[in-house]
Amino acid sequence: MKDWLQIIANLGLIAGLILVAIQINQNSEITKADLLARGYESVLQYQTARLGETPERVFAKAALTPDELTPEEVAIIRANVVYWTDLHARESSMIQLGLWDFPAREEYLKGHAKWTYGANPVARAFWVMWASDNPHWDFVRVVNENLPPEGEYPDSERLKELIRTTSR
């Protein structure tokens, strides 16, 4: 009888240790997700502050008259590219860790290839530089395959109107 009690006690101890290991693993995943979310939030706050109040006017100007950009406007475009590349890298990390599922991500990235990275020659130049230094990220291939041809920028008539309306 004493041997049976000892066996049952040992099995209970093993079950308890397994439960503790599972809980440690869950807490580890929660901590990873929290760190990624905090990092994303800090990047978002920083880049939002750098973009200023009317970045759309700067993006339109960059597509239509890039030679007229001021250094401050180039910095706004760079901040936008840095913001989105950081965001896409964090998304990739969350997907690799199994913390996020985004089935439509490729379509989403195709839109960014056109409207963020390929929307003007300045953004494109910053993207090309960043992508050549970071080819290991999964989204680099999708963006590169979907960049509009150089010199073709989306919706230039709408951009002209945007410049006219935001310059007042």
N, C-alpha and C positions, 0 to 999 in steps of 0.2 A: 504494500500500500504506500509505504514511504517513497519507494522508487517512482511510482505513478505520480505522486504529488510533485516530486522533483522534476519529472518530465513535463508535466503540465505547467509548472512554474517557469521552466526554461522556454517552453513554447510561447508563453505569455510575454516573457522578456524579449524574445526574438520578434514577436508581432509588434510590440511597443517600439523597438528599435526601427523596424521597417516603417512604421507610421511617422516616427520622428524624421527619418530620411526623406520620406515623401513631402513632409511639411517644409523641410529645409529647401528641397528642390523647388517647391511652389513659391516660397519666399524669394528665392534667387531669381526666378523668372519675373516676379513682380518688381523686384529691385531693378532688373535690367530694363523693363518697360518704363519704370519711373525715371530712370536716368536718361533714356532716350527722349521721353516726353519733356523733361526739364531742359535738356539740351536744345530740343526743337523750339521750345518756348523762348529761350534766351536768344537764339538766332533770329526768330521772328521779331522780337522786340527790337533788337539791334538793327536789323535790316529795315524795318518799318521806319525807324527814326532816321536812317540814312536816306531813304527814298524821298522824304519830304512830302509836301502837300499835293503837288501836281505832277507826279511822274509821267502820266500819260502824255502830256505836252512834250516832255523831253523825248519819249520814245517815238512819238510822231516826227519830231524834228530830226531825230537820228535816222529815220527811214528815208526822209525826203531831202534833207540838207545836212548830212553828217559832217561836212567840212565846217559848218557854222557852230558846232557844239563847243561850249566852254569846258574848261577842265572840270568844273563842278557838275556839269551835265553828264560828262563821261563817267564821273564818279557815281552818279545816280544809276546809270546803266550797268556799271560794274556791280554795284550793290544788289541790283535786281538779279543779275546772273548768279552772283554768289549765293543769294538767298535761295533761289530755286535749286541750284546744284546741291547745297547743303540739305535742303528739304528732301530732294530725291535720294540722296545718300542715306539719310535717316530712314526713309521709307524702305530702302533696300535692306538696311540692317534689321529693321523690325520684321520684314518678310523672312529673311534668312534665319532669324531666331524663332520663327513660327508664331510671332506675336501679332501678325496682321495678315489678312488675306485681302487682296485687291485684284479680282479677276479682270477688271477693265483697265488695268494700269498701262498696258501697251497703247491703247487708244488715247488715254490721258497724256502719255509721254509724246505721242505724235502731235498733239495739239501744242505742247510746249516747244517741240522742235520748230513749229511754224511761228507761233506767236511770242515766244520768249527768246529762244536762242537764235532763230533765223529771221527775226522781225526787222533787223537793221544791221548794217555792217559792223558797228561797234559791238553790239551784243554777240554777233557771230564770231568776231575776233576773240572776245573774252571766252566764249564757249570753246572754240577750237584750242585755245591755249590750255584751258582747264581740262578738257577731255584728253588732250595728249599727255598730260601729267597724271591722269587718273583713269586709264583705260580698263582697269579691273572692275569698275562698277557696272552692274548689269544694264543700267539705263543708258549708258554711253552709246552702245550699239544702236538701240532703238532711235535715239535722237539723231545720231549721225546719218542713219538710213533715211530719215524723214525731214532733214533740213531742206528748205526750198532752195532752188538753184541760186547761186550767188548773184546778187543784183536784182532779184525778184523778191519784192517785199509785199506782204499781204495788204490788200485793201487801201491803196494809196489815196484814193478819193476821200475815204472816210478819215484818213489821217490828216489830210489838208484841212478838212472842216474842223477837226479837233484842234488843230493849231490856231485856226481863225477864232474859234469860240473861247479857247482858254487863254489867248493872248490879250484879251480885253481887260 
